[in-house]
Amino acid sequence: MHYKEVKGILSARNGMNLCRGCTHGCIYCDSRSQCYNMEHDFEDVQIKINAAELLEEKLRSKRRPCIIGTGAMSDPYIPIKESLALTRSCLQIIEKYGFGLAIQTKSDLILDDLDLLESINKRAKCVVQITLTTLDEDLCRIVEPNVSSTIERVEALKKIRDRGITTVVWLGPLLPFLNDTPENLKGILDYCIEAGVYGIVCFGMGMTLRHGSREYYYKNLDKLFPGLKYRYMKKYGNNYIITSENNSELLSIFQKTCSDHNIVHNMKDLFSFIGSYEEKPASKQLELF
């Protein structure tokens, strides 16, 4: 872990990443790709030490409220005390100035900030997004070794829902030959139904691999699943988009299940909702009780 003072914190679309790098160890992580120009070891997490100061300066000067997004590139709940403290400081600033929040994570450490998330939601709007990848907890420990287990994340979704906060699941990646099965997908969807999620983000059944992330993924396949790398190389070559050979069947299951249970899954509608300051969903999630 190391610190860096940065010149800016909010993107043009009001997104922010408080750190660069991660210790979660997910073997498929796209953030390792060389296109992001990481200048340090990925596990040597760079913490933007002046992020809270820059965020307060920006929010103080904004004339209109908006949704502040975080977690797309770097998880805000990396289990490093300095990183967690920075995340909480920034949430306090968002709450102080009455802005909304869309936050994404793979960790149930988000529950430590549930008081702030609830307060942000009461003042404006909060959407918590949690990634679910595999029903198989043993496989979870292999492909996502240092994050909360799948069931821990599902329990977090329920606790967040019970506070009246909207939840969204990011589904995937579904790794070819590993977890791209109907059984895995149906199990995750059952969890989503049980947790009363508002929507599910799914860009297709498969994964993406670019220069940098591909090499890391293949290195781990060699170590964890000997021989599997060669099946990828034969079928996909150097493709960026790696589509499961079960894509059609899985998409059909996904779309029907979401439609049957009124789970928003149209990407345009879902991202429009997540990024909208004004709109909040009806009390759909409370209908479970």
C-alpha angles and dihedrals in degrees: 000000000000139000131241130184109224134198098226141012110187123069123218087268093049096256123139140189114203094193141025118221130019144227097210091100097213105173093215098048113150092197088076090067115123092233088077091063098225107191097193138043109293093233091050091084115213111216117202096228097193096043095111092049092050092046093052091049091052097045093046090058099043113109097201130040120244143165116280112210129203138165102050095113105012125028111242090213103062103152096247114115094224091052093047091049091052092050091052092047091054092047089053090054092049090051092045094056096040099246126148126245138216108185128179129197147146094216135089087213083094086081089072087069096043091116091059094043090053092049092048089050092052093049097040127335136306128193118186116201121195127184120231119188113160140018091206106088093197090055089045090058089052102046097031101028102168105037133087115286119257093256091048089055091048091051089050090053089054094049092048091048090051089060090057095254119141115245131201128186124217104213116212167284095252100198115215113250091007115061105351093111133122089239093056094045094047091049093052091046090051088054090051092051091047091050093048096232119187095219147352124226111214125162094185138298109296137035144265129250127190135170106296098020091055093056092048092048093049091047089056093045089055090052100039105027108025113211096013093102090066092055088055093047092049096047103034108020108188096334117150094211112055107195121195115243084229092057098119095048093044094047090051091053091046096049095044094047093048092047092047091052099038093245112157109238106153103113096216093051093043097050091043088056095045092051097043116102097196106046124082123176122250115260091278094141093056091058088080090075 
